[in-house]
Amino acid sequence: MDVALAPSAALPEPISPELVLVSPPEVARLARSFLSLEPPAAAQVATAPEREFGAVELGTVWFFSVAATLGPLLLYLLASRSG
């Protein structure tokens, strides 16, 4: 079956705009007739509600951040005094 003569029932799935760009003129003309004038709707993604962190969680992050910064500094100072 020649695609240029295919009825709309022969092309049941959506046609890619990229396919229209690379197709021969006859097929592109047919494909353009099936394209919607409206852009496709954006997919709605379900998002989880944002969780707010409490004082305990933030305090823990703060403690480990300070310890990760000062720990190597203190080890460096101890090593430089003894050697």
C-alpha positions as CSV (number, residue, x, y, z in Angstrom):
1,M,0.0,0.0,0.0
2,D,1.4,3.4,-0.9
3,V,1.5,5.7,2.1
4,A,0.5,8.7,0.1
5,L,-2.9,7.0,-0.7
6,A,-3.4,5.6,2.8
7,P,-6.7,6.6,4.5
8,S,-6.6,8.0,8.0
9,A,-7.7,4.6,9.4
10,A,-4.4,3.2,8.1
11,L,-2.5,5.5,10.4
12,P,-4.1,5.1,13.8
13,E,-1.2,6.4,15.9
14,P,0.0,10.0,16.2
15,I,2.4,11.1,13.5
16,S,5.7,12.6,14.6
17,P,6.4,16.1,13.2
18,E,10.0,15.0,12.6
19,L,8.7,12.3,10.3
20,V,6.9,14.9,8.3
21,L,10.1,16.9,7.9
22,V,12.1,13.9,6.4
23,S,9.4,12.3,4.3
24,P,9.0,12.7,0.6
25,P,6.7,15.6,-0.4
26,E,3.6,13.4,-1.1
27,V,3.9,11.6,2.2
28,A,4.6,14.8,4.0
29,R,1.5,16.4,2.6
30,L,-0.6,13.5,3.8
31,A,1.0,13.5,7.2
32,R,0.5,17.3,7.6
33,S,-3.2,16.8,7.0
34,F,-3.3,14.4,10.0
35,L,-1.3,16.7,12.4
36,S,-3.2,18.6,15.0
37,L,-3.0,22.3,15.0
38,E,-2.8,22.4,18.8
39,P,0.5,21.4,20.5
40,P,0.3,18.3,22.6
41,A,-0.6,18.9,26.2
42,A,2.1,18.7,28.7
43,A,2.1,15.6,30.9
44,Q,1.0,16.2,34.4
45,V,3.4,14.7,36.9
46,A,2.3,13.9,40.4
47,T,4.6,15.5,42.9
48,A,4.9,14.6,46.5
49,P,4.3,17.4,49.0
50,E,7.5,19.0,50.2
51,R,8.6,17.9,53.6
52,E,9.7,20.5,56.0
53,F,12.6,19.7,58.2
54,G,12.5,20.2,62.0
55,A,15.1,21.5,64.4
56,V,16.5,18.1,65.1
57,E,17.2,17.3,61.4
58,L,18.7,20.7,60.7
59,G,20.8,20.5,63.9
60,T,22.1,17.1,62.8
61,V,23.1,18.4,59.4
62,W,24.7,21.4,60.9
63,F,26.7,19.2,63.4
64,F,28.0,16.9,60.7
65,S,28.9,19.8,58.4
66,V,31.0,21.5,61.1
67,A,32.5,18.2,62.2
68,A,33.5,17.3,58.6
69,T,35.1,20.8,58.3
70,L,36.9,21.0,61.6
71,G,37.9,17.4,62.0
72,P,40.5,17.3,59.3
73,L,41.7,20.8,60.4
74,L,42.3,19.6,63.9
75,L,44.1,16.5,62.7
76,Y,46.3,18.6,60.6
77,L,47.1,20.9,63.5
78,L,47.9,18.0,65.7
79,A,50.2,16.4,63.1
80,S,52.0,19.6,62.4
81,R,52.8,20.2,66.2
82,S,54.2,16.7,66.7
83,G,56.3,16.5,63.7
